[in-house]
């Protein structure tokens, strides 16, 4: 049993197929995010993808908005993931993939019209998350957006049990075995720490965001849009 989930070379090789099986409406979520971005991507600005993994979102954005004069900056703390994704974009002058830890306050965002975090903050220790969102807010231009998706908890233990049951049923319907589901859950102990939707929104508001809404909700997954 894998007792410690890491984004190493083994995970990189099967990441895209695995996440499609494990995250509800994963492709539709990315389609929505790409569509929403039309309102925000401004010429001569930067676009950051935090926890960029294999660069799926950057690929989608740069294909749809190929006429926008923006620089895409993908950030990941997995050297295996960064090496893989750098190879994907090796011929692109408008894409930079960097290995950095977003929890370190040495990383600052600048002149950003959009910053994305898709299922990333849940892997960051809770004590660092508010400060990260503060830096996100400060790095955005006026009318820039922060779009992020998280696995969330309900304030009700009963509802949490329902969401977990529905989520496990979804994974079983995607041909993931009971054993795989148990092992994955075990490997994420102490690695992934979701919080409630309300706590996530509170962090956004404390950072300074005044315009916040939910654009995606499926059981214990939620997507949030915040505009500076």
C-alpha positions in Angstrom: 0.0 0.0 0.0 1.3 3.5 -0.9 1.1 5.3 2.5 2.4 8.6 1.3 1.0 10.2 -1.8 3.6 12.1 -3.8 3.6 13.6 -7.3 6.7 11.6 -8.4 7.5 10.0 -11.7 5.1 7.2 -11.2 2.2 9.5 -10.6 3.2 11.8 -13.5 2.9 9.0 -16.0 -0.7 8.3 -15.2 -1.8 11.7 -13.7 -4.2 12.9 -16.4 -6.1 9.6 -16.7 -6.2 9.1 -13.0 -7.6 12.6 -12.2 -10.3 12.2 -14.8 -11.4 9.0 -13.1 -11.1 10.6 -9.6 -12.5 14.1 -9.9 -16.2 14.6 -10.9 -16.8 16.5 -14.1 -13.1 17.2 -14.4 -13.2 18.0 -18.1 -16.4 20.1 -17.8 -14.8 22.0 -14.9 -11.8 22.9 -17.1 -14.2 23.9 -20.0 -16.0 26.3 -17.7 -12.8 27.8 -16.4 -11.6 28.4 -19.9 -14.8 30.0 -20.9 -14.9 32.3 -17.9 -11.4 33.4 -18.6 -12.5 35.4 -21.6 -13.6 38.1 -19.3 -10.3 38.5 -17.5 -7.2 37.8 -19.7 -5.7 41.2 -20.5 -2.9 41.9 -22.9 0.5 42.6 -21.5 -0.2 40.7 -18.3 0.8 37.4 -16.6 -1.4 34.4 -16.0 -0.4 32.0 -13.2 -1.4 28.4 -12.8 -0.5 27.2 -9.2 0.0 23.4 -9.1 0.1 23.3 -12.9 0.8 19.5 -12.9 0.9 18.5 -16.6 -0.2 21.9 -17.9 -3.7 21.0 -18.9 -5.2 24.3 -18.1 -2.4 26.3 -19.7 -2.8 24.2 -22.9 -6.5 25.0 -23.0 -6.2 28.7 -22.3 -3.4 29.3 -24.7 -5.2 27.4 -27.5 -8.5 29.3 -27.0 -7.0 32.7 -26.4 -4.0 32.4 -28.8 -4.5 36.0 -29.8 -4.1 37.4 -26.3 -0.7 38.8 -25.5 -0.2 37.1 -22.1 2.6 35.2 -20.5 1.6 31.9 -18.9 3.5 30.9 -15.7 3.0 27.4 -14.4 4.2 26.6 -10.9 4.6 23.2 -9.3 6.7 21.9 -6.4 7.2 18.4 -8.0 10.5 18.2 -9.9 9.1 15.2 -11.9 6.0 17.2 -12.8 7.9 20.3 -13.8 10.4 18.3 -16.0 7.5 16.6 -17.8 5.6 19.8 -18.4 8.6 21.8 -19.4 9.1 19.3 -22.2 5.5 19.8 -23.4 6.1 23.5 -23.7 9.7 23.4 -24.8 9.0 25.3 -28.1 6.8 28.0 -26.5 8.2 31.4 -25.7 5.0 32.5 -23.9 5.0 29.7 -21.3 7.3 29.3 -18.3 7.1 26.3 -16.0 8.9 26.7 -12.7 9.6 24.5 -9.8 8.6 26.4 -6.7 6.7 26.0 -3.4 3.8 28.4 -3.3 3.8 28.3 0.5 7.1 30.1 0.6 6.6 33.9 0.9 9.5 34.4 -1.5 7.2 33.7 -4.4 5.3 36.8 -5.4 2.8 37.2 -8.2 3.1 40.3 -10.5 0.9 42.0 -13.0 -1.5 39.1 -13.1 -4.9 39.3 -14.9 -5.7 35.7 -13.8 -4.4 33.3 -11.2 -5.7 29.7 -11.0 -5.4 27.0 -8.4 -7.1 23.8 -9.4 -7.1 21.3 -6.5 -3.9 22.7 -5.1 -4.4 24.6 -1.9 -5.9 21.5 -0.2 -2.4 20.0 -0.3 -0.9 23.1 1.4 -0.7 23.2 5.2 -3.6 25.3 6.5 -1.4 27.7 8.3 0.0 29.0 5.0 -3.2 29.3 2.9 -4.3 32.8 4.0 -0.9 34.3 3.3 -0.9 32.7 -0.1 -4.3 34.1 -1.0 -3.2 37.5 0.3 -0.2 37.4 -2.2 -2.6 36.3 -4.9 -4.8 39.3 -4.3 -1.9 41.7 -4.2 -0.4 40.3 -7.4 -3.6 40.8 -9.4 -4.3 43.9 -11.5 -7.6 45.6 -11.0 -10.5 43.5 -12.3 -8.2 40.4 -12.4 -9.5 37.1 -11.1 -8.6 34.2 -8.8 -10.3 31.0 -9.9 -9.8 28.0 -7.7 -11.3 24.6 -7.1 -11.0 22.6 -3.9 -12.3 19.5 -2.2 -14.4 20.9 0.7 -15.9 19.7 3.9 -19.5 20.2 4.9 -20.3 21.7 8.3 -22.5 18.7 8.9 -21.0 15.3 9.7 -24.1 13.7 8.2 -23.8 15.5 4.9 -20.1 14.8 4.8 -20.9 11.1 5.0 -23.4 11.4 2.2 -20.9 13.3 0.0 -18.2 10.7 0.7 -20.6 7.9 -0.2 -21.6 9.6 -3.5 -18.0 10.3 -4.3 -16.9 6.7 -3.7 -19.8 5.5 -5.9 -18.6 7.8 -8.7 -15.1 6.3 -8.4 -16.4 2.8 -8.5 -18.4 3.7 -11.6 -15.1 4.8 -13.2 -13.7 1.3 -12.8 -11.6 2.1 -9.8 -11.5 -0.8 -7.4 -12.5 -0.8 -3.7 -8.9 -1.6 -2.9 -7.6 1.3 -4.9 -10.1 3.7 -3.2 -9.1 2.5 0.3 -5.3 2.8 -0.5 -5.7 6.2 -2.1 -7.6 7.5 0.9 -5.0 6.1 3.2 -2.1 7.6 1.3 -3.7 11.1 1.5 -3.8 11.1 5.3 -1.9 14.1 6.6 -1.2 15.2 3.0 -4.6 16.6 1.9 -6.5 18.8 4.4 -9.8 20.2 3.0 -11.7 22.9 4.8 -15.3 24.0 4.4 -16.6 26.2 1.6 -17.3 28.9 4.1 -13.8 28.9 5.4 -12.4 29.2 1.8 -14.7 32.1 1.1 -13.7 33.8 4.4 -10.0 33.6 3.4 -10.9 35.3 0.1 -12.8 38.1 1.8 -10.0 38.6 4.4 -7.5 39.0 1.6 -9.6 41.8 0.1 -11.8 40.2 -2.5 -15.3 41.8 -2.6 -16.8 39.9 -5.5 -16.9 36.2 -4.8 -19.2 33.5 -6.1 -19.4 29.7 -6.6 -19.3 28.6 -10.2 -19.1 24.8 -9.6 -20.4 22.5 -6.9 -20.5 18.7 -7.0 -20.8 17.0 -3.6 -17.6 17.7 -1.8 -16.0 19.7 -4.6 -16.4 23.4 -5.2 -15.1 26.0 -7.6 -14.9 29.6 -6.6 -14.5 32.8 -8.6 -13.0 35.9 -6.9 -12.6 39.3 -8.7 -10.3 42.1 -7.5 
